[in-house]
């Protein structure tokens, strides 16, 4: 029986992923080490290394398994919905563990093509969702804009990521409103 189809290997892999998720939630990304995951899952450290040679790979898989909830299912009117989504993003990124995970994964993407692919997919999803919402608002006469998809997400999300992760500063509701106003003329 090959390693990849061995039911014991599948069970231990799932136990390690569960353990890693629990550690991430309870202690943050710094707790995602081979040793800690092995202890939490009740497996040998070598077993964790066999599945994920680097801790970032495990962290990526743990985070990649979660559905990305932000900017999903836009509501009308779009402007207040967009404000709530940006507020949620700012609040989540203001949590040090979340900011650390985001920065760690983006830094790891420089050297790891798998992590880079995951990052690219995440960025693409956010850009597509924001663009679809703003396009819907434009079609409904709520906003006039000529800003393209990539620029929309950069203008709306970029300053929030910068403030929360790099400056470790709070994002005000006033700033979120100004960001939203910067992408077009909104009918209120």
PyMOL CGO cylinders between C-alpha atoms (Angstrom):
from pymol import cmd
from pymol.cgo import CYLINDER

trace = [
    CYLINDER, 0.00, 0.00, 0.00, 1.44, 3.35, -1.00, 0.3, 1, 1, 1, 1, 1, 1,
    CYLINDER, 1.44, 3.35, -1.00, 1.98, 6.07, 1.55, 0.3, 1, 1, 1, 1, 1, 1,
    CYLINDER, 1.98, 6.07, 1.55, -0.48, 8.43, -0.15, 0.3, 1, 1, 1, 1, 1, 1,
    CYLINDER, -0.48, 8.43, -0.15, -3.35, 5.91, -0.08, 0.3, 1, 1, 1, 1, 1, 1,
    CYLINDER, -3.35, 5.91, -0.08, -2.62, 4.46, 3.36, 0.3, 1, 1, 1, 1, 1, 1,
    CYLINDER, -2.62, 4.46, 3.36, -5.67, 5.18, 5.53, 0.3, 1, 1, 1, 1, 1, 1,
    CYLINDER, -5.67, 5.18, 5.53, -3.41, 5.56, 8.58, 0.3, 1, 1, 1, 1, 1, 1,
    CYLINDER, -3.41, 5.56, 8.58, -1.45, 8.30, 6.80, 0.3, 1, 1, 1, 1, 1, 1,
    CYLINDER, -1.45, 8.30, 6.80, -4.71, 10.05, 5.86, 0.3, 1, 1, 1, 1, 1, 1,
    CYLINDER, -4.71, 10.05, 5.86, -5.94, 9.88, 9.47, 0.3, 1, 1, 1, 1, 1, 1,
    CYLINDER, -5.94, 9.88, 9.47, -2.67, 11.20, 10.89, 0.3, 1, 1, 1, 1, 1, 1,
    CYLINDER, -2.67, 11.20, 10.89, -2.60, 13.98, 8.28, 0.3, 1, 1, 1, 1, 1, 1,
    CYLINDER, -2.60, 13.98, 8.28, -6.13, 15.04, 9.24, 0.3, 1, 1, 1, 1, 1, 1,
    CYLINDER, -6.13, 15.04, 9.24, -5.23, 14.88, 12.95, 0.3, 1, 1, 1, 1, 1, 1,
    CYLINDER, -5.23, 14.88, 12.95, -2.24, 17.13, 12.30, 0.3, 1, 1, 1, 1, 1, 1,
    CYLINDER, -2.24, 17.13, 12.30, -4.36, 19.63, 10.35, 0.3, 1, 1, 1, 1, 1, 1,
    CYLINDER, -4.36, 19.63, 10.35, -6.94, 19.72, 13.16, 0.3, 1, 1, 1, 1, 1, 1,
    CYLINDER, -6.94, 19.72, 13.16, -4.14, 20.22, 15.69, 0.3, 1, 1, 1, 1, 1, 1,
    CYLINDER, -4.14, 20.22, 15.69, -2.60, 23.01, 13.62, 0.3, 1, 1, 1, 1, 1, 1,
    CYLINDER, -2.60, 23.01, 13.62, -5.98, 24.78, 13.28, 0.3, 1, 1, 1, 1, 1, 1,
    CYLINDER, -5.98, 24.78, 13.28, -6.50, 24.57, 17.05, 0.3, 1, 1, 1, 1, 1, 1,
    CYLINDER, -6.50, 24.57, 17.05, -3.03, 25.96, 17.71, 0.3, 1, 1, 1, 1, 1, 1,
    CYLINDER, -3.03, 25.96, 17.71, -3.52, 28.75, 15.18, 0.3, 1, 1, 1, 1, 1, 1,
    CYLINDER, -3.52, 28.75, 15.18, -6.78, 29.81, 16.79, 0.3, 1, 1, 1, 1, 1, 1,
    CYLINDER, -6.78, 29.81, 16.79, -5.63, 29.52, 20.39, 0.3, 1, 1, 1, 1, 1, 1,
    CYLINDER, -5.63, 29.52, 20.39, -2.02, 30.73, 20.17, 0.3, 1, 1, 1, 1, 1, 1,
    CYLINDER, -2.02, 30.73, 20.17, -1.43, 32.27, 16.77, 0.3, 1, 1, 1, 1, 1, 1,
    CYLINDER, -1.43, 32.27, 16.77, 0.87, 31.40, 13.87, 0.3, 1, 1, 1, 1, 1, 1,
    CYLINDER, 0.87, 31.40, 13.87, 3.99, 31.18, 16.03, 0.3, 1, 1, 1, 1, 1, 1,
    CYLINDER, 3.99, 31.18, 16.03, 2.60, 28.00, 17.56, 0.3, 1, 1, 1, 1, 1, 1,
    CYLINDER, 2.60, 28.00, 17.56, 2.60, 26.22, 14.20, 0.3, 1, 1, 1, 1, 1, 1,
    CYLINDER, 2.60, 26.22, 14.20, 5.87, 24.34, 14.61, 0.3, 1, 1, 1, 1, 1, 1,
    CYLINDER, 5.87, 24.34, 14.61, 6.55, 20.74, 13.76, 0.3, 1, 1, 1, 1, 1, 1,
    CYLINDER, 6.55, 20.74, 13.76, 7.07, 19.89, 17.42, 0.3, 1, 1, 1, 1, 1, 1,
    CYLINDER, 7.07, 19.89, 17.42, 3.91, 21.61, 18.70, 0.3, 1, 1, 1, 1, 1, 1,
    CYLINDER, 3.91, 21.61, 18.70, 1.70, 20.16, 15.97, 0.3, 1, 1, 1, 1, 1, 1,
    CYLINDER, 1.70, 20.16, 15.97, 3.13, 16.68, 16.60, 0.3, 1, 1, 1, 1, 1, 1,
    CYLINDER, 3.13, 16.68, 16.60, 2.43, 16.97, 20.34, 0.3, 1, 1, 1, 1, 1, 1,
    CYLINDER, 2.43, 16.97, 20.34, -1.09, 18.30, 19.81, 0.3, 1, 1, 1, 1, 1, 1,
    CYLINDER, -1.09, 18.30, 19.81, -1.92, 15.61, 17.22, 0.3, 1, 1, 1, 1, 1, 1,
    CYLINDER, -1.92, 15.61, 17.22, -0.29, 12.75, 19.11, 0.3, 1, 1, 1, 1, 1, 1,
    CYLINDER, -0.29, 12.75, 19.11, 2.09, 11.83, 16.29, 0.3, 1, 1, 1, 1, 1, 1,
    CYLINDER, 2.09, 11.83, 16.29, 5.86, 11.84, 15.92, 0.3, 1, 1, 1, 1, 1, 1,
    CYLINDER, 5.86, 11.84, 15.92, 7.60, 14.97, 14.75, 0.3, 1, 1, 1, 1, 1, 1,
    CYLINDER, 7.60, 14.97, 14.75, 9.00, 13.05, 11.76, 0.3, 1, 1, 1, 1, 1, 1,
    CYLINDER, 9.00, 13.05, 11.76, 5.43, 12.40, 10.63, 0.3, 1, 1, 1, 1, 1, 1,
    CYLINDER, 5.43, 12.40, 10.63, 4.74, 16.13, 10.51, 0.3, 1, 1, 1, 1, 1, 1,
    CYLINDER, 4.74, 16.13, 10.51, 7.99, 16.74, 8.58, 0.3, 1, 1, 1, 1, 1, 1,
    CYLINDER, 7.99, 16.74, 8.58, 7.07, 13.99, 6.12, 0.3, 1, 1, 1, 1, 1, 1,
    CYLINDER, 7.07, 13.99, 6.12, 3.86, 15.80, 5.18, 0.3, 1, 1, 1, 1, 1, 1,
    CYLINDER, 3.86, 15.80, 5.18, 5.18, 19.37, 5.44, 0.3, 1, 1, 1, 1, 1, 1,
    CYLINDER, 5.18, 19.37, 5.44, 8.97, 19.81, 5.29, 0.3, 1, 1, 1, 1, 1, 1,
    CYLINDER, 8.97, 19.81, 5.29, 8.58, 23.50, 6.27, 0.3, 1, 1, 1, 1, 1, 1,
    CYLINDER, 8.58, 23.50, 6.27, 6.21, 24.94, 8.85, 0.3, 1, 1, 1, 1, 1, 1,
    CYLINDER, 6.21, 24.94, 8.85, 5.03, 27.62, 6.38, 0.3, 1, 1, 1, 1, 1, 1,
    CYLINDER, 5.03, 27.62, 6.38, 3.69, 24.86, 4.13, 0.3, 1, 1, 1, 1, 1, 1,
    CYLINDER, 3.69, 24.86, 4.13, 1.57, 23.53, 6.99, 0.3, 1, 1, 1, 1, 1, 1,
    CYLINDER, 1.57, 23.53, 6.99, 0.41, 27.04, 7.87, 0.3, 1, 1, 1, 1, 1, 1,
    CYLINDER, 0.41, 27.04, 7.87, -0.55, 27.64, 4.24, 0.3, 1, 1, 1, 1, 1, 1,
    CYLINDER, -0.55, 27.64, 4.24, -2.56, 24.43, 4.09, 0.3, 1, 1, 1, 1, 1, 1,
    CYLINDER, -2.56, 24.43, 4.09, -4.33, 25.20, 7.36, 0.3, 1, 1, 1, 1, 1, 1,
    CYLINDER, -4.33, 25.20, 7.36, -5.26, 28.66, 6.14, 0.3, 1, 1, 1, 1, 1, 1,
    CYLINDER, -5.26, 28.66, 6.14, -5.96, 27.53, 2.59, 0.3, 1, 1, 1, 1, 1, 1,
    CYLINDER, -5.96, 27.53, 2.59, -8.60, 25.10, 3.80, 0.3, 1, 1, 1, 1, 1, 1,
    CYLINDER, -8.60, 25.10, 3.80, -10.77, 27.92, 5.05, 0.3, 1, 1, 1, 1, 1, 1,
    CYLINDER, -10.77, 27.92, 5.05, -13.19, 29.68, 2.76, 0.3, 1, 1, 1, 1, 1, 1,
    CYLINDER, -13.19, 29.68, 2.76, -12.39, 33.32, 2.29, 0.3, 1, 1, 1, 1, 1, 1,
    CYLINDER, -12.39, 33.32, 2.29, -15.45, 35.08, 3.67, 0.3, 1, 1, 1, 1, 1, 1,
    CYLINDER, -15.45, 35.08, 3.67, -14.57, 38.70, 2.91, 0.3, 1, 1, 1, 1, 1, 1,
    CYLINDER, -14.57, 38.70, 2.91, -16.28, 40.51, 0.04, 0.3, 1, 1, 1, 1, 1, 1,
    CYLINDER, -16.28, 40.51, 0.04, -18.52, 37.52, -0.60, 0.3, 1, 1, 1, 1, 1, 1,
    CYLINDER, -18.52, 37.52, -0.60, -22.20, 37.89, -1.51, 0.3, 1, 1, 1, 1, 1, 1,
    CYLINDER, -22.20, 37.89, -1.51, -22.55, 41.65, -2.00, 0.3, 1, 1, 1, 1, 1, 1,
    CYLINDER, -22.55, 41.65, -2.00, -25.72, 43.34, -0.82, 0.3, 1, 1, 1, 1, 1, 1,
    CYLINDER, -25.72, 43.34, -0.82, -27.47, 46.40, -2.16, 0.3, 1, 1, 1, 1, 1, 1,
    CYLINDER, -27.47, 46.40, -2.16, -26.95, 49.15, -1.60, 0.3, 1, 1, 1, 1, 1, 1,
    CYLINDER, -26.95, 49.15, -1.60, -23.31, 48.24, -2.17, 0.3, 1, 1, 1, 1, 1, 1,
    CYLINDER, -23.31, 48.24, -2.17, -21.65, 51.19, -0.44, 0.3, 1, 1, 1, 1, 1, 1,
    CYLINDER, -21.65, 51.19, -0.44, -22.66, 50.31, 3.16, 0.3, 1, 1, 1, 1, 1, 1,
    CYLINDER, -22.66, 50.31, 3.16, -21.97, 46.63, 2.47, 0.3, 1, 1, 1, 1, 1, 1,
    CYLINDER, -21.97, 46.63, 2.47, -18.50, 47.54, 1.15, 0.3, 1, 1, 1, 1, 1, 1,
    CYLINDER, -18.50, 47.54, 1.15, -17.87, 49.66, 4.22, 0.3, 1, 1, 1, 1, 1, 1,
    CYLINDER, -17.87, 49.66, 4.22, -18.78, 46.71, 6.50, 0.3, 1, 1, 1, 1, 1, 1,
    CYLINDER, -18.78, 46.71, 6.50, -16.48, 44.37, 4.57, 0.3, 1, 1, 1, 1, 1, 1,
    CYLINDER, -16.48, 44.37, 4.57, -13.55, 46.79, 4.74, 0.3, 1, 1, 1, 1, 1, 1,
    CYLINDER, -13.55, 46.79, 4.74, -14.25, 47.39, 8.45, 0.3, 1, 1, 1, 1, 1, 1,
    CYLINDER, -14.25, 47.39, 8.45, -14.20, 43.62, 9.06, 0.3, 1, 1, 1, 1, 1, 1,
    CYLINDER, -14.20, 43.62, 9.06, -10.92, 43.28, 7.18, 0.3, 1, 1, 1, 1, 1, 1,
    CYLINDER, -10.92, 43.28, 7.18, -9.36, 46.13, 9.16, 0.3, 1, 1, 1, 1, 1, 1,
    CYLINDER, -9.36, 46.13, 9.16, -10.56, 44.66, 12.45, 0.3, 1, 1, 1, 1, 1, 1,
    CYLINDER, -10.56, 44.66, 12.45, -9.23, 41.19, 11.60, 0.3, 1, 1, 1, 1, 1, 1,
    CYLINDER, -9.23, 41.19, 11.60, -5.85, 42.53, 10.46, 0.3, 1, 1, 1, 1, 1, 1,
    CYLINDER, -5.85, 42.53, 10.46, -5.53, 44.55, 13.65, 0.3, 1, 1, 1, 1, 1, 1,
    CYLINDER, -5.53, 44.55, 13.65, -5.25, 41.28, 15.60, 0.3, 1, 1, 1, 1, 1, 1,
    CYLINDER, -5.25, 41.28, 15.60, -1.48, 40.65, 15.86, 0.3, 1, 1, 1, 1, 1, 1,
    CYLINDER, -1.48, 40.65, 15.86, -1.75, 36.91, 15.11, 0.3, 1, 1, 1, 1, 1, 1,
    CYLINDER, -1.75, 36.91, 15.11, -3.76, 37.53, 11.94, 0.3, 1, 1, 1, 1, 1, 1,
    CYLINDER, -3.76, 37.53, 11.94, -1.38, 40.27, 10.79, 0.3, 1, 1, 1, 1, 1, 1,
    CYLINDER, -1.38, 40.27, 10.79, 1.59, 37.99, 11.46, 0.3, 1, 1, 1, 1, 1, 1,
    CYLINDER, 1.59, 37.99, 11.46, 0.06, 35.16, 9.43, 0.3, 1, 1, 1, 1, 1, 1,
    CYLINDER, 0.06, 35.16, 9.43, -0.71, 37.49, 6.54, 0.3, 1, 1, 1, 1, 1, 1,
    CYLINDER, -0.71, 37.49, 6.54, 2.81, 38.94, 6.49, 0.3, 1, 1, 1, 1, 1, 1,
    CYLINDER, 2.81, 38.94, 6.49, 4.46, 35.52, 6.94, 0.3, 1, 1, 1, 1, 1, 1,
    CYLINDER, 4.46, 35.52, 6.94, 2.56, 34.03, 4.03, 0.3, 1, 1, 1, 1, 1, 1,
    CYLINDER, 2.56, 34.03, 4.03, 3.28, 37.00, 1.78, 0.3, 1, 1, 1, 1, 1, 1,
    CYLINDER, 3.28, 37.00, 1.78, 6.97, 36.89, 2.66, 0.3, 1, 1, 1, 1, 1, 1,
    CYLINDER, 6.97, 36.89, 2.66, 7.12, 33.12, 2.12, 0.3, 1, 1, 1, 1, 1, 1,
    CYLINDER, 7.12, 33.12, 2.12, 5.54, 33.60, -1.32, 0.3, 1, 1, 1, 1, 1, 1,
    CYLINDER, 5.54, 33.60, -1.32, 8.76, 35.25, -2.46, 0.3, 1, 1, 1, 1, 1, 1,
    CYLINDER, 8.76, 35.25, -2.46, 10.59, 31.92, -2.35, 0.3, 1, 1, 1, 1, 1, 1,
    CYLINDER, 10.59, 31.92, -2.35, 7.90, 29.26, -2.47, 0.3, 1, 1, 1, 1, 1, 1,
    CYLINDER, 7.90, 29.26, -2.47, 5.90, 28.83, -5.71, 0.3, 1, 1, 1, 1, 1, 1,
    CYLINDER, 5.90, 28.83, -5.71, 3.12, 26.91, -3.92, 0.3, 1, 1, 1, 1, 1, 1,
    CYLINDER, 3.12, 26.91, -3.92, 2.64, 29.68, -1.39, 0.3, 1, 1, 1, 1, 1, 1,
    CYLINDER, 2.64, 29.68, -1.39, 2.90, 32.27, -4.17, 0.3, 1, 1, 1, 1, 1, 1,
    CYLINDER, 2.90, 32.27, -4.17, 0.12, 30.46, -6.04, 0.3, 1, 1, 1, 1, 1, 1,
    CYLINDER, 0.12, 30.46, -6.04, -2.09, 30.48, -2.93, 0.3, 1, 1, 1, 1, 1, 1,
    CYLINDER, -2.09, 30.48, -2.93, -1.40, 34.18, -2.39, 0.3, 1, 1, 1, 1, 1, 1,
    CYLINDER, -1.40, 34.18, -2.39, -2.16, 34.94, -6.04, 0.3, 1, 1, 1, 1, 1, 1,
    CYLINDER, -2.16, 34.94, -6.04, -5.45, 33.05, -5.84, 0.3, 1, 1, 1, 1, 1, 1,
    CYLINDER, -5.45, 33.05, -5.84, -6.43, 34.91, -2.67, 0.3, 1, 1, 1, 1, 1, 1,
    CYLINDER, -6.43, 34.91, -2.67, -5.58, 38.30, -4.19, 0.3, 1, 1, 1, 1, 1, 1,
    CYLINDER, -5.58, 38.30, -4.19, -7.45, 37.37, -7.38, 0.3, 1, 1, 1, 1, 1, 1,
    CYLINDER, -7.45, 37.37, -7.38, -10.54, 36.32, -5.41, 0.3, 1, 1, 1, 1, 1, 1,
    CYLINDER, -10.54, 36.32, -5.41, -10.60, 39.59, -3.46, 0.3, 1, 1, 1, 1, 1, 1,
    CYLINDER, -10.60, 39.59, -3.46, -10.10, 41.68, -6.61, 0.3, 1, 1, 1, 1, 1, 1,
    CYLINDER, -10.10, 41.68, -6.61, -12.83, 39.81, -8.50, 0.3, 1, 1, 1, 1, 1, 1,
    CYLINDER, -12.83, 39.81, -8.50, -15.31, 40.08, -5.63, 0.3, 1, 1, 1, 1, 1, 1,
    CYLINDER, -15.31, 40.08, -5.63, -14.71, 43.80, -5.12, 0.3, 1, 1, 1, 1, 1, 1,
    CYLINDER, -14.71, 43.80, -5.12, -14.92, 44.45, -8.85, 0.3, 1, 1, 1, 1, 1, 1,
    CYLINDER, -14.92, 44.45, -8.85, -18.17, 42.48, -9.16, 0.3, 1, 1, 1, 1, 1, 1,
    CYLINDER, -18.17, 42.48, -9.16, -19.71, 44.41, -6.26, 0.3, 1, 1, 1, 1, 1, 1,
    CYLINDER, -19.71, 44.41, -6.26, -18.70, 47.81, -7.65, 0.3, 1, 1, 1, 1, 1, 1,
    CYLINDER, -18.70, 47.81, -7.65, -19.77, 46.77, -11.17, 0.3, 1, 1, 1, 1, 1, 1,
    CYLINDER, -19.77, 46.77, -11.17, -23.16, 45.82, -9.69, 0.3, 1, 1, 1, 1, 1, 1,
    CYLINDER, -23.16, 45.82, -9.69, -23.38, 49.20, -7.94, 0.3, 1, 1, 1, 1, 1, 1,
    CYLINDER, -23.38, 49.20, -7.94, -22.54, 50.95, -11.22, 0.3, 1, 1, 1, 1, 1, 1,
    CYLINDER, -22.54, 50.95, -11.22, -25.17, 48.94, -13.11, 0.3, 1, 1, 1, 1, 1, 1,
    CYLINDER, -25.17, 48.94, -13.11, -27.73, 49.95, -10.47, 0.3, 1, 1, 1, 1, 1, 1,
    CYLINDER, -27.73, 49.95, -10.47, -26.81, 53.63, -10.73, 0.3, 1, 1, 1, 1, 1, 1,
    CYLINDER, -26.81, 53.63, -10.73, -25.30, 53.73, -7.23, 0.3, 1, 1, 1, 1, 1, 1,
    CYLINDER, -25.30, 53.73, -7.23, -21.82, 54.73, -8.38, 0.3, 1, 1, 1, 1, 1, 1,
    CYLINDER, -21.82, 54.73, -8.38, -20.05, 56.15, -11.40, 0.3, 1, 1, 1, 1, 1, 1,
    CYLINDER, -20.05, 56.15, -11.40, -16.51, 54.82, -11.76, 0.3, 1, 1, 1, 1, 1, 1,
    CYLINDER, -16.51, 54.82, -11.76, -13.92, 54.03, -14.37, 0.3, 1, 1, 1, 1, 1, 1,
    CYLINDER, -13.92, 54.03, -14.37, -11.48, 52.33, -11.99, 0.3, 1, 1, 1, 1, 1, 1,
    CYLINDER, -11.48, 52.33, -11.99, -10.33, 48.89, -13.17, 0.3, 1, 1, 1, 1, 1, 1,
    CYLINDER, -10.33, 48.89, -13.17, -10.48, 45.67, -11.12, 0.3, 1, 1, 1, 1, 1, 1,
    CYLINDER, -10.48, 45.67, -11.12, -6.86, 45.58, -9.92, 0.3, 1, 1, 1, 1, 1, 1,
    CYLINDER, -6.86, 45.58, -9.92, -6.85, 49.27, -9.03, 0.3, 1, 1, 1, 1, 1, 1,
    CYLINDER, -6.85, 49.27, -9.03, -10.14, 48.95, -7.12, 0.3, 1, 1, 1, 1, 1, 1,
    CYLINDER, -10.14, 48.95, -7.12, -8.74, 46.40, -4.71, 0.3, 1, 1, 1, 1, 1, 1,
    CYLINDER, -8.74, 46.40, -4.71, -5.42, 48.26, -4.42, 0.3, 1, 1, 1, 1, 1, 1,
    CYLINDER, -5.42, 48.26, -4.42, -7.19, 51.52, -3.61, 0.3, 1, 1, 1, 1, 1, 1,
    CYLINDER, -7.19, 51.52, -3.61, -9.59, 49.94, -1.10, 0.3, 1, 1, 1, 1, 1, 1,
    CYLINDER, -9.59, 49.94, -1.10, -7.58, 47.16, 0.51, 0.3, 1, 1, 1, 1, 1, 1,
    CYLINDER, -7.58, 47.16, 0.51, -4.00, 48.41, 0.13, 0.3, 1, 1, 1, 1, 1, 1,
    CYLINDER, -4.00, 48.41, 0.13, -4.19, 51.27, 2.65, 0.3, 1, 1, 1, 1, 1, 1,
    CYLINDER, -4.19, 51.27, 2.65, -5.92, 49.03, 5.19, 0.3, 1, 1, 1, 1, 1, 1,
    CYLINDER, -5.92, 49.03, 5.19, -3.23, 46.35, 4.92, 0.3, 1, 1, 1, 1, 1, 1,
    CYLINDER, -3.23, 46.35, 4.92, -0.51, 48.99, 5.18, 0.3, 1, 1, 1, 1, 1, 1,
    CYLINDER, -0.51, 48.99, 5.18, -1.99, 50.69, 8.24, 0.3, 1, 1, 1, 1, 1, 1,
    CYLINDER, -1.99, 50.69, 8.24, -2.79, 47.51, 10.16, 0.3, 1, 1, 1, 1, 1, 1,
    CYLINDER, -2.79, 47.51, 10.16, 0.19, 45.30, 9.37, 0.3, 1, 1, 1, 1, 1, 1,
    CYLINDER, 0.19, 45.30, 9.37, 3.02, 47.73, 8.74, 0.3, 1, 1, 1, 1, 1, 1,
    CYLINDER, 3.02, 47.73, 8.74, 2.14, 50.72, 10.88, 0.3, 1, 1, 1, 1, 1, 1,
    CYLINDER, 2.14, 50.72, 10.88, 0.18, 48.72, 13.46, 0.3, 1, 1, 1, 1, 1, 1,
    CYLINDER, 0.18, 48.72, 13.46, -2.34, 51.52, 13.49, 0.3, 1, 1, 1, 1, 1, 1,
    CYLINDER, -2.34, 51.52, 13.49, -6.12, 51.59, 13.69, 0.3, 1, 1, 1, 1, 1, 1,
    CYLINDER, -6.12, 51.59, 13.69, -8.28, 52.17, 10.64, 0.3, 1, 1, 1, 1, 1, 1,
    CYLINDER, -8.28, 52.17, 10.64, -11.02, 54.72, 11.24, 0.3, 1, 1, 1, 1, 1, 1,
    CYLINDER, -11.02, 54.72, 11.24, -14.48, 54.56, 9.73, 0.3, 1, 1, 1, 1, 1, 1,
    CYLINDER, -14.48, 54.56, 9.73, -13.73, 57.99, 8.25, 0.3, 1, 1, 1, 1, 1, 1,
    CYLINDER, -13.73, 57.99, 8.25, -10.75, 56.58, 6.37, 0.3, 1, 1, 1, 1, 1, 1,
    CYLINDER, -10.75, 56.58, 6.37, -12.84, 53.68, 5.07, 0.3, 1, 1, 1, 1, 1, 1,
    CYLINDER, -12.84, 53.68, 5.07, -15.42, 56.18, 3.80, 0.3, 1, 1, 1, 1, 1, 1,
    CYLINDER, -15.42, 56.18, 3.80, -12.68, 58.21, 2.10, 0.3, 1, 1, 1, 1, 1, 1,
    CYLINDER, -12.68, 58.21, 2.10, -11.28, 55.05, 0.48, 0.3, 1, 1, 1, 1, 1, 1,
    CYLINDER, -11.28, 55.05, 0.48, -14.70, 54.13, -0.87, 0.3, 1, 1, 1, 1, 1, 1,
    CYLINDER, -14.70, 54.13, -0.87, -15.24, 57.70, -2.12, 0.3, 1, 1, 1, 1, 1, 1,
    CYLINDER, -15.24, 57.70, -2.12, -11.89, 57.55, -3.93, 0.3, 1, 1, 1, 1, 1, 1,
    CYLINDER, -11.89, 57.55, -3.93, -13.05, 54.89, -6.38, 0.3, 1, 1, 1, 1, 1, 1,
    CYLINDER, -13.05, 54.89, -6.38, -15.99, 56.78, -7.81, 0.3, 1, 1, 1, 1, 1, 1,
    CYLINDER, -15.99, 56.78, -7.81, -18.89, 59.14, -7.36, 0.3, 1, 1, 1, 1, 1, 1,
    CYLINDER, -18.89, 59.14, -7.36, -21.45, 57.51, -5.09, 0.3, 1, 1, 1, 1, 1, 1,
    CYLINDER, -21.45, 57.51, -5.09, -25.12, 58.47, -5.03, 0.3, 1, 1, 1, 1, 1, 1,
    CYLINDER, -25.12, 58.47, -5.03, -26.20, 58.64, -1.41, 0.3, 1, 1, 1, 1, 1, 1,
]
cmd.load_cgo(trace, "trace")
